[in-house]
Amino acid sequence: MELFRESATGQILRYITGNRILLYPEEEAGFSWAPLVQFLSKSITSLLTNKFQNNLLANEDIPSESIEKAAEVPNENGTPGFEKRRKSGEESSNDEDGDDETEDPSPLSHVATAPDNEITHSRSRQSEAHSVLTRTSTGAYTRERFDVEQAIAAEKTKSAIIAPTKTADGTILVDWYTTDDPANPQNWASSKKGWVLLQLCAYSLAVYGASSMYVPGEQGVMDKFHVGATPAALGLAIYVLGYGIGPLLWAPLSEIASIGRNWVYIPTFFLFVILSIPTAVVDNYAGLLVLRFLTGFFGSPCLANGGASVGDMYSLLMLPVYLSGWTAACFWGPAIGPIIAGFAVQSKNWRWGLWEIVWLTAPILIVFLFAYPETSADNILRRRAQRLRKLTGHNNIKSKSEIDQEHLKASEVFLDAIIKPIEIMVKDPAVTFTNIYTSLTYGIYYSFFEAFPLVYPRIYHFNLGETGLCFITIGIACLIGVSGFLVYQFKYLIPDIKKNGLRAPEHRLVPALLGVVFLPAGYFMFGWTSRAGVHWIVSLIGVVILVAANYLIFQCIFVYLPLSYPKYAASLFAANDLSRSMFAAACVLFARPMFINLGVGGGVSLLAGLSCFGVVGMWFLWKYGAYLRSKSTFAQS
């Protein structure tokens, strides 16, 4: 029931019924959060006592007993606690609840949402509010977050009540009720986390797969609209460009507490599925390209926010382990397109590949609507604060995100979304290198969608469906890459972190040092064994080697980037997404002419030679990355 209540459908039903169904604990009769009851009681007592003491200065005739009696006056809802009129004219609850609420709530955990000295004015500008790490935040990839998570993990061995805190201006900050509060995504059962992660992986795999389901039908596009091979490839390139631009908007939107993750995922995913229908039936070339761009754009939130959603649920120590599964889904997604669509296009026509996008994504959307909960802690606590304000009648009860984002302006969102990614990429040489190198490797990865049709049908006489099956090797490579990465995590990195704490971000690049060496080796093996005198399995082994190496590189960089500049993790990912997607879109267009003019061996060798520069670059980054960051003009600014 909790899973359905937190889903998009559950929230819509609550809105339609005026929050009369699928009730939260705060909305049920008899609810009480003892620390807040005590806190409000003390606040009222202090306020009224001060008021009468001030009156004494003006009128000495008021007897002292009046002050003591005034301190017992209930709040506007009838008690110093949580009694509430749930219907018009309904009487307050019985006195027994009130008696219980005035008892000393013990034990209390004094891990605060924010110390009193952190936020001094709730009306201050958002840019002036200092963001501190608390139980409500799961986003910062910092040593501080690691230390706090370790302390919280120790506390979870015994459930302890968490006391709310009060800022200097009187605002009461809402936190989790207990150290093991089930509303906190970090405290969800492993089965629930696994179910949410599975949905996210399926969503990401389907959207990425939709990019390449178009590829087997390119010849049909050429015949239908009378265009050449390069214009036909635009259908793939412009989709990739769309999901590269999308994160610039969707990533910052999901960080706004009033929106959260779900209300970025659900509307855009719904539009993606709807727009995929006219894409499959459109009867003009320009309309096809526009719709492909829009579907890529609206499908991109899984790329923009997927990593953040995984981070919402898992601790910093275990995050790379579970992130590796999501990364594998994203990596294998483009490879499933030709596998799924190849035989369908061969048997029917080019439009069947586009219809399969609808058939694949629509069921995932339905499951998402009913079973994907909100994972943003800021959004969950913001809604909790709203319910507590309604329950108690005290408008000074707020979540930390409400204070931080109270004066958030569209111009600030635009600055962080558009300007900041470009600024970091220009000013920081380490970030610049990682973006250029990942763009190169990602572009080469997408060039295979143009290389395979030139190798296996022409040299080995595979049909369209059999050529699509060659992409299974990418899935095998992902499994090998994930297995190797997990062995490194459990056998070396996690024990090392537990023993020595978090090290410099460059320490996470160790598997990538192996990947950059095997990457060009795999390229050369594929390029120079793709000929009639060599069995086709040899070139596919080269594909497995290079994709597994590619996976290790991407996984390490995806962990390295947010550790380098924790405050700007979203901007770093957005910059990387944009640069990768733009180069990949270009590769799709120039790869086929390059392979035709230079030959598959020559064209792949050119790309492999470029990737060799990454060997020197990655080792240099591992060795001198900290020095580069210290000299970065962005870090200094």
Secondary structure, DSSP 8 states (H G I E B T S, - for coil): -HHHHHSHHHHHHHHHTTS-SS--GGGSTT---HHHHHHHHHHHHHHHHHHHHHHHHH-TTS-HHHHHHHTT---TTSSSS-----STT-----HHHHHHHTS---SEE---SS-TTT---TTS-GGGS-----TT-----SHHHHHHHHHHHHHTTS--EE--EE-TTS-EE---SBTT-TTSGGGS-HHHHHHHHHHHHHHHHHHHHHHHTTGGGHHHHHHHHT--HHHHHHHHHHHHHHHHHTHHHHHHHHTSTTTTTHHHHHHHHHHHHHHHHHHHH--SHHHHHHHHHHHHHHHTHHHHHHHHHHHHHS-TTTHHHHHHHHHHHHHHHHHHHHHHHHHHHHHS-THHHHHHHHHHHHHHHHHHHHH-----HHHHHHHHHHHHHHHH--TTEE-HHHHHTTT--HHHHHIIIIIHHHHHHHH-HHHHHHHHHHHHHHHHHHHHHHHHHHHHHHHH---HHHHHHTTHHHHHHHHHHHHHHHHHIIIIIHHHHHHH----GGGGGHHHHHHHHHHHHHHHHHHHH-STTS-HHHHHHHHHHHHHHHHHHHHHHHHHHHHHSGGGHHHHHHHHHHHHHHHHHHHHHHHHHHHHHHHHHHHHHHHHHHHHHHHHHHHHHHHHHHHHHHH-HHHH-
